[in-house]
């Protein structure tokens, strides 16, 4: 009876150890599985968050791109600059957004504005146009405040033709002479008649011919170096 009980006790203890060992192994396995699942969930969450951040970054517009606007406003002296054909103007009327807009001077020298309709502006200084607009808006507004800004200068051009290094239209920044223009265009050609160069200029709706003493200008005689005006045509025979 003692032997049987001892054998039974040993068998029971052995079974208990096996059950405990199995439970421990099972517990470790479950813990590893849970840890792996948690890691996978965290990784998935991180990936989703990263994708969302990348998407947000891609859709954001850089500050430099937002700052891009129309043409850079050129340096214009409102007291001396005269508005020309194809110039772009910004007309701003204080507290009147419906009357504030950008306009381009048409080939006929006219712009069109609300309440004012057509207005000839070629040849006017920005400050002169500003005063004209104020006067024309007084019947509609109380003490109108108007600002005229030249946003794009497209009218200040001269044209070079004939025996020169480069023909075509050339923009004027202001203060250029014919000798400077010829130098910037590669100079006169080897077979050019330098003493026969002339300028075609329109004054009072008439075209006049202005001779240019090229060789004298090269010798430093400043009076011979003609100051260019928008619309001049330099002809080099």
Secondary structure, DSSP 8 states (H G I E B T S, - for coil): -HHHHHHHHHHHHHHHHHHHHHHHHHHHHHHHHHHHHHHHHHHHHHHHHHHHHHHHHHHS--HHHHT--SS------TTT-B--TT-EEEEEETT-GGG-EEEE--TTSEEEETTTEEEE-TT-BHHHHHHHHHHHHTTTSSS--EEEEEEE--S-EEEEEESBSS-EEEE--SS-BHHHHHHHTT-B-TT--GGG-EEEEEETTEEEEEE--HHHHHTT-GGGS-B--TT-EEEE-
